[in-house]
């Protein structure tokens, strides 16, 4: 028994007993009308028990479904938050900040700078909340969070690619400028070993080595220009000295006139 209400099995058994009538020797039979009323009442109780049980089962199922949906939603929101954090971390990294400060004139392809600026200015989607009570609404929130997470991850990848493109384009220009210097200084440096070092640095695409070699080549070029200028000035002086007219011979005194 549960709170004085007969169980479904007990109610059904009572309905069957009343429908078949009293057992032999059980005493006088009750009026048929009373027996029918009892049967109907017992059946009603059985139906009520079934309905109550069904309602409770349905509510339990809905509660379970909502719990499962809420867990899935919270997991999706956590993934979204993780994606947003990764994007912000990349945006504030030294490499990205340095790339964003790069002037368009210092890269070979200026479009890379514009692409990076756009990738760094995307608007992040608002954080989703799992505050609904129904499973369907929680499922919808989870789907929204999953979509937002995918979008942010895509934005992060685009930002990373754009930053690398700027650095690569910057190196491309460094290499191109260094190669132009190498070709333009043939026979114009005091020490040709500086050009050999520059050529090796260009082949390795080593920005630091290129910067060092470029300075050495420029210094050697300046030194040769200075030496050439000094040599030219000396030669001009010597030439000027060779073209100067010879000084006139010294005048001899006139001979004395004898006295008469």
SULTA-V440525 format. One record per residue. N is the residue number from 1. RES is the residue in three letters. SS is DSSP state (alpha for helix, beta for strand, coil for the rest). OMEGA is omega in whole degrees, -180 to 180 (NA if undefined). Layout:
n;res;ss;omega
N;RES;SS;OMEGA
N;RES;SS;OMEGA
This chain:
n;res;ss;omega
1;UNK;coil;178
2;UNK;beta;-180
3;UNK;coil;176
4;UNK;coil;-180
5;UNK;beta;-178
6;UNK;coil;179
7;UNK;coil;-179
8;UNK;alpha;179
9;UNK;alpha;-180
10;UNK;alpha;-179
11;UNK;alpha;180
12;UNK;alpha;-180
13;UNK;alpha;179
14;UNK;alpha;179
15;UNK;alpha;178
16;UNK;alpha;-179
17;UNK;alpha;-178
18;UNK;alpha;-178
19;UNK;alpha;-178
20;UNK;alpha;178
21;UNK;coil;-177
22;UNK;coil;177
23;UNK;coil;179
24;UNK;coil;178
25;UNK;coil;-178
26;UNK;coil;178
27;UNK;coil;-178
28;UNK;coil;-178
29;UNK;coil;178
30;UNK;coil;178
31;UNK;coil;-179
32;UNK;alpha;-178
33;UNK;alpha;179
34;UNK;alpha;-179
35;UNK;alpha;179
36;UNK;alpha;180
37;UNK;alpha;-179
38;UNK;alpha;-180
39;UNK;alpha;180
40;UNK;alpha;179
41;UNK;alpha;180
42;UNK;alpha;179
43;UNK;alpha;179
44;UNK;alpha;178
45;UNK;alpha;-180
46;UNK;alpha;179
47;UNK;alpha;180
48;UNK;alpha;179
49;UNK;alpha;179
50;UNK;alpha;-180
51;UNK;alpha;180
52;UNK;alpha;179
53;UNK;alpha;179
54;UNK;alpha;179
55;UNK;alpha;180
56;UNK;alpha;180
57;UNK;alpha;-180
58;UNK;alpha;179
59;UNK;alpha;178
60;UNK;alpha;179
61;UNK;alpha;179
62;UNK;alpha;179
63;UNK;alpha;179
64;UNK;alpha;180
65;UNK;alpha;179
66;UNK;alpha;179
67;UNK;alpha;179
68;UNK;alpha;-180
69;UNK;alpha;-180
70;UNK;alpha;177
71;UNK;alpha;180
72;UNK;alpha;180
73;UNK;alpha;-179
74;UNK;alpha;177
75;UNK;alpha;179
76;UNK;alpha;179
77;UNK;alpha;178
78;UNK;alpha;178
79;UNK;alpha;178
80;UNK;alpha;-180
81;UNK;alpha;179
82;UNK;alpha;-180
83;UNK;alpha;179
84;UNK;alpha;179
85;UNK;alpha;180
86;UNK;alpha;179
87;UNK;alpha;-178
88;UNK;alpha;178
89;UNK;alpha;179
90;UNK;alpha;-179
91;UNK;alpha;-178
92;UNK;coil;-179
93;UNK;coil;-179
94;UNK;alpha;-177
95;UNK;alpha;-179
96;UNK;alpha;179
97;UNK;alpha;180
98;UNK;alpha;180
99;UNK;alpha;180
100;UNK;alpha;180
101;UNK;coil;-178
102;UNK;coil;178
103;UNK;coil;-178
104;UNK;alpha;-179
105;UNK;alpha;-177
106;UNK;alpha;177
107;UNK;coil;-179
108;UNK;coil;179
109;UNK;coil;-177
110;UNK;coil;-179
111;UNK;alpha;-180
112;UNK;alpha;179
113;UNK;alpha;179
114;UNK;alpha;180
115;UNK;alpha;179
116;UNK;alpha;-180
117;UNK;alpha;178
118;UNK;alpha;-179
119;UNK;alpha;-179
120;UNK;coil;-176
121;UNK;coil;-179
122;UNK;coil;179
123;UNK;coil;-178
124;UNK;coil;179
125;UNK;coil;180
126;UNK;coil;179
127;UNK;coil;-180
128;UNK;coil;178
129;UNK;coil;178
130;UNK;coil;-176
131;UNK;coil;178
132;UNK;coil;-179
133;UNK;coil;-179
134;UNK;coil;-178
135;UNK;alpha;-178
136;UNK;alpha;-180
137;UNK;alpha;178
138;UNK;alpha;176
139;UNK;alpha;179
140;UNK;alpha;179
141;UNK;alpha;178
142;UNK;alpha;179
143;UNK;alpha;179
144;UNK;alpha;180
145;UNK;alpha;178
146;UNK;alpha;179
147;UNK;alpha;180
148;UNK;alpha;180
149;UNK;alpha;178
150;UNK;alpha;180
151;UNK;alpha;-179
152;UNK;alpha;178
153;UNK;alpha;178
154;UNK;alpha;178
155;UNK;alpha;179
156;UNK;alpha;179
157;UNK;alpha;179
158;UNK;alpha;179
159;UNK;alpha;180
160;UNK;alpha;180
161;UNK;alpha;-179
162;UNK;alpha;180
163;UNK;alpha;179
164;UNK;alpha;180
165;UNK;alpha;179
166;UNK;alpha;-180
167;UNK;alpha;179
168;UNK;alpha;179
169;UNK;alpha;177
170;UNK;alpha;178
171;UNK;alpha;178
172;UNK;alpha;-180
173;UNK;alpha;178
174;UNK;alpha;180
175;UNK;alpha;-179
176;UNK;alpha;179
177;UNK;alpha;180
178;UNK;alpha;179
179;UNK;alpha;177
180;UNK;alpha;178
181;UNK;alpha;-180
182;UNK;alpha;-178
183;UNK;alpha;-176
184;UNK;alpha;-175
185;UNK;coil;179
186;UNK;coil;-179
187;UNK;coil;-176
188;UNK;coil;179
189;UNK;coil;179
190;UNK;coil;180
191;UNK;coil;-176
192;UNK;coil;177
193;UNK;alpha;179
194;UNK;alpha;178
195;UNK;alpha;177
196;UNK;alpha;178
197;UNK;alpha;178
198;UNK;alpha;179
199;UNK;alpha;179
200;UNK;alpha;180
201;UNK;alpha;178
202;UNK;alpha;-180
203;UNK;alpha;-179
204;UNK;alpha;-176
205;UNK;coil;-180
206;UNK;coil;-175
207;UNK;alpha;-179
208;UNK;alpha;180
209;UNK;alpha;178
210;UNK;alpha;-180
211;UNK;alpha;180
212;UNK;alpha;-179
213;UNK;alpha;178
214;UNK;alpha;179
215;UNK;alpha;180
216;UNK;alpha;180
217;UNK;alpha;180
218;UNK;alpha;178
219;UNK;alpha;180
220;UNK;alpha;178
221;UNK;alpha;178
222;UNK;alpha;180
223;UNK;alpha;179
224;UNK;alpha;179
225;UNK;alpha;179
226;UNK;alpha;-180
227;UNK;alpha;179
228;UNK;alpha;180
229;UNK;alpha;180
230;UNK;alpha;179
231;UNK;alpha;179
232;UNK;alpha;180
233;UNK;alpha;-180
234;UNK;alpha;-180
235;UNK;alpha;179
236;UNK;alpha;178
237;UNK;alpha;-180
238;UNK;alpha;179
239;UNK;alpha;179
240;UNK;alpha;179
241;UNK;alpha;-180
242;UNK;alpha;180
243;UNK;coil;-178
244;UNK;coil;179
245;UNK;coil;-179
246;UNK;coil;180
247;UNK;coil;-180
248;UNK;coil;-180
249;UNK;coil;-178
250;UNK;coil;179
251;UNK;coil;178
252;UNK;coil;-180
253;UNK;coil;179
254;UNK;coil;-179
255;UNK;coil;-178
256;UNK;coil;179
257;UNK;coil;-180
258;UNK;coil;179
259;UNK;coil;175
260;UNK;coil;NA
